[in-house]
Amino acid sequence: MAELKIKCEQPEFVRHLFQDALRERIESLEKGLQRTLERLQEFETKYELSTVEFLRRFANDEIQHRLDMEFDEWIGESRMLTTLQDKLYLLKGVEFFD
């Protein structure tokens, strides 16, 4: 795991500044994750199909593309889920040392 060292006049102030910013970013990502999960659930309920199954069928041309772009939104939300989960994983792994 890589380390980042910062040298400054007031290390505790900067440390708290970074910790607060990190905490706020994590909270924002968690809210976005929740909204994305809710949106995916809406699609799954509407089409009675899990996102995983939808993506598999869509990739195999078993589902016709809709002109109203709803399937594009579903695909976009599934990609957003992965992005948010990846970012959260990385940020939650950040540690601060004395």
C-alpha positions in Angstrom: 0.0 0.0 0.0 1.3 3.4 -0.9 1.9 6.1 1.6 1.5 9.9 1.3 3.5 12.2 3.6 2.7 15.8 4.1 5.0 18.3 5.8 3.5 21.5 7.0 3.4 24.1 9.8 0.2 22.9 11.4 0.0 19.2 10.9 -3.0 18.6 13.2 -5.0 21.3 11.4 -4.3 19.8 8.0 -4.9 16.3 9.3 -8.4 17.3 10.5 -9.0 19.2 7.3 -8.2 16.0 5.2 -10.2 13.8 7.5 -13.3 16.0 7.4 -13.0 16.3 3.6 -12.7 12.5 3.3 -15.6 11.9 5.6 -17.8 14.3 3.6 -16.8 12.6 0.4 -17.6 9.2 1.7 -21.0 10.4 2.9 -21.7 11.9 -0.5 -20.7 8.7 -2.2 -22.9 6.6 0.1 -25.9 8.8 -0.6 -25.2 8.4 -4.3 -24.9 4.7 -3.9 -28.2 4.5 -2.1 -29.9 6.5 -4.9 -28.3 4.3 -7.5 -29.5 1.1 -5.7 -33.0 2.5 -5.4 -33.1 3.4 -9.1 -31.8 -0.1 -10.0 -34.5 -1.6 -7.8 -37.1 0.4 -9.7 -35.9 -1.0 -13.0 -35.8 -4.6 -11.6 -39.3 -4.3 -10.2 -40.7 -2.8 -13.4 -39.2 -5.4 -15.7 -39.2 -8.3 -13.2 -35.6 -8.9 -14.0 -32.4 -8.6 -11.9 -29.8 -6.1 -13.2 -27.3 -8.9 -13.7 -29.7 -10.9 -15.8 -30.7 -7.8 -17.7 -27.1 -7.0 -18.6 -26.4 -10.6 -19.6 -29.5 -10.7 -21.9 -28.8 -7.3 -23.3 -25.2 -8.1 -24.1 -26.4 -11.3 -25.9 -29.0 -9.4 -27.9 -31.8 -11.3 -26.2 -33.5 -8.0 -25.3 -34.4 -5.4 -27.9 -33.1 -1.9 -27.4 -35.8 0.6 -26.5 -36.1 4.0 -28.1 -37.1 5.7 -24.9 -33.6 5.3 -23.6 -34.8 3.6 -20.4 -32.5 0.6 -21.0 -29.6 3.1 -21.5 -30.4 4.5 -18.1 -30.5 1.1 -16.5 -27.1 0.3 -18.0 -25.8 3.7 -16.9 -27.0 3.1 -13.3 -25.3 -0.3 -13.2 -22.0 1.3 -14.3 -22.5 4.0 -11.7 -23.0 1.4 -9.0 -19.6 -0.1 -9.8 -17.9 3.3 -9.9 -19.4 4.3 -6.6 -18.5 1.0 -4.9 -14.9 1.2 -6.2 -14.5 4.8 -5.0 -16.0 3.9 -1.6 -13.7 0.9 -1.2 -10.6 3.0 -1.9 -11.6 5.9 0.3 -12.6 3.7 3.2 -9.2 2.1 3.1 -7.4 5.4 3.8 -5.6 5.5 7.1 -4.1 8.4 8.9 -0.9 7.9 11.0 0.8 10.1 13.5 
